[in-house]
Amino acid sequence: ADVFLGMRSFVLLTLVAYASAFVCPTPIIFKASALRTISLKTSVLALSAKSGDDGEANTTGRRAMLLATCGSVAIALSTATHAKAATLAPAAPQMSEGKAVGLSDEELRKKIEYDVVSNQFMVSGTLTRSLYDESCMFTDEIDTYTLDKWISGTSLLFKNDYSKMELDGPISVSDTQASFRFKEQLMFNIPVLKPKVPLTGKLVLKRGADGLFTSYKESWDQSVSSVLLSAKLF
């Protein structure tokens, strides 16, 4: 089964950030089968750290090795957790009735504002589902997810007392889309390490003919690598 990823599962990448930056020029998209790849990268980085002559290089290598090793453990735990959750509580798609169709632009703006301010939906996974078409796809700088996977993954990874989001400007609504800029501080729910990262960007929600959201697209102000490297542990 696919491991939930992206900004909402950034926990799987945060602890291997420094390692990935050297091994692969693009972000690694982890799935359950990626554990072997992570183990190989950990070994390579370990050898690199051991053979370096420069003190600073050694420090960088050891840090990369540590992050990669911890990342392997985190991925294994996350894979097991998601597999168990999928077995015990398979997601059942909701029917189309009860959807918030026919809203005015102002009514929709207020509901989005409520999801941001009160629900903290981008870090809690709690959103007003009636605003979204059940086929809506959620995309960030890493991957694309279904509605149910985005909700469950976000809640598991970021719902805690530290993680929060806020508006960084007005919410714009038209017949075709709604958009706003956001600021976030995120803490991943990994025992002991609790990596923390700041993040800013823009969210665009495309609307279908009935006014429901059919597409969720996050764009970050920072590159993936800079977000990863900004992680603070403990």
C-alpha positions as CSV (number, residue, x, y, z in Angstrom):
1,A,0.0,0.0,0.0
2,D,1.2,3.5,-0.7
3,V,2.5,5.4,2.2
4,F,0.8,8.8,2.6
5,L,3.3,11.5,1.6
6,G,3.9,15.1,0.8
7,M,3.6,18.1,3.0
8,R,1.0,16.1,5.0
9,S,3.4,13.2,5.3
10,F,6.6,15.3,5.3
11,V,7.6,13.3,8.4
12,L,8.8,10.6,6.1
13,L,11.2,12.9,4.4
14,T,12.2,15.4,7.1
15,L,14.6,13.0,8.8
16,V,16.4,12.1,5.6
17,A,16.5,15.6,4.2
18,Y,20.3,16.1,4.3
19,A,20.9,12.7,2.9
20,S,18.5,13.0,0.1
21,A,19.9,16.4,-1.0
22,F,23.3,14.7,-1.7
23,V,22.0,11.3,-3.1
24,C,19.2,12.5,-5.4
25,P,18.6,15.9,-7.0
26,T,14.8,15.5,-6.7
27,P,12.6,14.6,-3.7
28,I,12.3,10.9,-3.0
29,I,8.7,9.7,-3.2
30,F,8.5,7.0,-0.6
31,K,6.3,3.9,-0.8
32,A,6.4,0.9,1.4
33,S,9.0,-0.7,-0.9
34,A,11.4,2.3,-0.4
35,L,12.8,0.9,2.8
36,R,15.5,-0.9,1.0
37,T,16.5,2.2,-0.9
38,I,16.8,4.2,2.4
39,S,19.0,1.5,3.9
40,L,21.3,1.6,0.9
41,K,21.6,5.4,1.2
42,T,22.3,5.2,4.9
43,S,25.2,2.9,4.1
44,V,26.6,5.2,1.4
45,L,26.4,8.2,3.7
46,A,28.1,6.3,6.5
47,L,31.0,5.5,4.3
48,S,31.2,9.1,3.1
49,A,31.3,10.4,6.7
50,K,34.0,7.9,7.7
51,S,36.3,8.7,4.8
52,G,36.2,12.5,4.8
53,D,39.3,14.4,5.8
54,D,37.8,17.8,6.5
55,G,36.3,18.3,9.9
56,E,33.3,20.2,8.6
57,A,32.7,17.6,6.0
58,N,32.8,14.8,8.6
59,T,30.2,16.7,10.7
60,T,27.9,17.1,7.7
61,G,28.4,13.4,6.8
62,R,27.6,12.2,10.3
63,R,24.5,14.4,10.4
64,A,23.3,13.1,7.1
65,M,23.9,9.5,8.3
66,L,22.0,10.1,11.5
67,L,19.0,11.7,9.7
68,A,19.0,8.9,7.1
69,T,19.1,6.2,9.8
70,C,16.3,7.8,11.8
71,G,14.3,8.3,8.6
72,S,14.5,4.6,7.9
73,V,12.9,3.8,11.3
74,A,10.3,6.5,10.8
75,I,9.3,5.1,7.5
76,A,9.0,1.6,8.8
77,L,6.8,2.8,11.7
78,S,4.7,4.9,9.4
79,T,4.2,2.1,6.9
80,A,3.1,-0.3,9.7
81,T,0.7,2.3,11.2
82,H,-0.9,3.1,7.9
83,A,-1.2,-0.6,6.9
84,K,-2.9,-1.3,10.3
85,A,-5.3,1.6,9.9
86,A,-6.2,0.6,6.4
87,T,-7.0,-2.9,7.6
88,L,-9.0,-1.9,10.7
89,A,-10.9,1.1,9.2
90,P,-11.1,1.1,5.4
91,A,-12.2,4.5,4.1
92,A,-15.8,4.5,2.6
93,P,-16.4,7.2,0.1
94,Q,-19.3,9.5,1.0
95,M,-22.3,10.1,-1.2
96,S,-22.9,13.4,-3.0
97,E,-25.9,14.5,-1.0
98,G,-25.4,17.1,1.6
99,K,-22.8,19.0,-0.4
100,A,-22.7,22.8,-0.1
101,V,-23.7,23.7,-3.7
102,G,-25.1,27.1,-4.7
103,L,-23.1,29.1,-2.1
104,S,-22.4,32.8,-2.8
105,D,-18.8,33.9,-3.0
106,E,-19.1,35.5,0.4
107,E,-20.6,32.4,2.0
108,L,-17.8,30.3,0.6
109,R,-15.2,32.7,1.8
110,K,-16.5,32.6,5.3
111,K,-16.5,28.8,5.3
112,I,-12.9,28.7,4.1
113,E,-12.0,31.2,6.8
114,Y,-13.6,29.0,9.4
115,D,-11.6,26.0,8.2
116,V,-8.4,28.0,8.5
117,V,-9.0,29.9,11.7
118,S,-11.1,27.4,13.7
119,N,-10.4,24.0,12.2
120,Q,-6.7,24.6,11.3
121,F,-7.5,22.2,8.5
122,M,-4.1,22.2,6.8
123,V,-2.4,20.9,9.9
124,S,-5.3,19.0,11.5
125,G,-7.0,17.3,8.6
126,T,-10.4,18.6,9.8
127,L,-12.1,20.4,6.9
128,T,-15.7,21.2,5.8
129,R,-16.1,18.2,3.6
130,S,-19.4,19.5,2.1
131,L,-17.3,22.0,0.2
132,Y,-15.4,19.3,-1.7
133,D,-16.3,17.0,-4.5
134,E,-15.6,13.5,-3.4
135,S,-13.2,13.1,-6.4
136,C,-11.2,16.1,-5.4
137,M,-7.4,15.5,-5.6
138,F,-5.0,17.1,-3.2
139,T,-1.6,18.1,-4.5
140,D,1.5,19.7,-2.9
141,E,5.1,20.0,-3.9
142,I,5.7,16.2,-3.3
143,D,2.7,14.2,-4.5
144,T,-1.1,13.9,-5.1
145,Y,-3.6,12.3,-2.8
146,T,-7.3,11.4,-2.6
147,L,-9.6,13.2,-0.2
148,D,-9.7,10.4,2.4
149,K,-5.9,9.9,2.3
150,W,-5.2,13.6,2.7
151,I,-7.6,13.8,5.7
152,S,-6.2,10.8,7.5
153,G,-2.6,11.4,6.7
154,T,-2.7,15.1,7.8
155,S,-4.3,14.2,11.1
156,L,-1.9,11.5,11.9
157,L,1.2,13.5,11.1
158,F,0.6,17.1,12.3
159,K,-2.3,17.2,14.7
160,N,-0.7,18.4,18.0
161,D,-0.4,21.5,20.2
162,Y,2.6,22.9,18.3
163,S,1.4,22.7,14.6
164,K,-0.7,25.7,13.5
165,M,-1.6,27.7,10.4
166,E,-2.8,31.2,9.7
167,L,-3.8,33.4,6.8
168,D,-1.1,35.5,5.2
169,G,-3.5,37.8,3.4
170,P,-7.1,37.9,2.2
171,I,-9.1,34.9,0.8
172,S,-10.0,35.5,-2.8
173,V,-13.1,33.7,-4.3
174,S,-14.4,33.6,-7.9
175,D,-16.6,31.4,-9.9
176,T,-13.7,29.2,-10.9
177,Q,-11.5,29.1,-7.8
178,A,-10.7,30.2,-4.2
179,S,-7.2,31.0,-3.1
180,F,-5.2,32.4,-0.2
181,R,-1.7,32.7,1.2
182,F,-0.8,30.8,4.3
183,K,1.9,30.5,7.0
184,E,2.5,27.3,9.0
185,Q,4.6,26.0,11.7
186,L,4.7,22.2,11.7
187,M,5.8,19.5,14.2
188,F,5.8,15.9,13.0
189,N,4.3,13.3,15.3
190,I,7.5,11.2,15.6
191,P,8.3,10.1,19.1
192,V,11.3,11.7,20.8
193,L,12.6,13.6,17.8
194,K,9.6,15.8,17.1
195,P,11.1,17.6,14.0
196,K,9.7,21.2,13.5
197,V,9.7,23.2,10.2
198,P,8.2,26.6,9.2
199,L,6.4,26.9,5.8
200,T,4.8,29.6,3.8
201,G,3.0,29.4,0.5
202,K,-0.3,29.7,-1.5
203,L,-3.3,27.4,-1.7
204,V,-5.5,27.3,-4.8
205,L,-8.8,25.5,-4.7
206,K,-10.4,25.0,-8.2
207,R,-14.2,24.9,-8.4
208,G,-16.4,22.7,-10.6
209,A,-19.6,23.6,-12.4
210,D,-21.6,23.1,-9.2
211,G,-19.2,25.2,-7.2
212,L,-17.6,22.4,-5.2
213,F,-13.8,22.1,-5.0
214,T,-12.4,19.6,-7.5
215,S,-8.7,20.4,-7.0
216,Y,-6.5,21.4,-4.1
217,K,-3.0,22.7,-5.0
218,E,-0.3,23.9,-2.6
219,S,2.6,25.9,-3.8
220,W,5.4,26.7,-1.4
221,D,7.6,29.8,-1.3
222,Q,10.6,27.6,-0.3
223,S,12.2,24.8,-2.2
224,V,11.6,21.3,-0.9
225,S,15.3,20.9,0.1
226,S,15.3,24.2,2.0
227,V,12.2,23.2,4.0
228,L,13.8,19.8,4.8
229,L,17.0,21.4,5.9
230,S,15.2,23.9,8.1
231,A,14.0,21.0,10.4
232,K,14.9,21.4,14.1
233,L,14.9,18.3,16.2
234,F,13.7,18.0,19.8
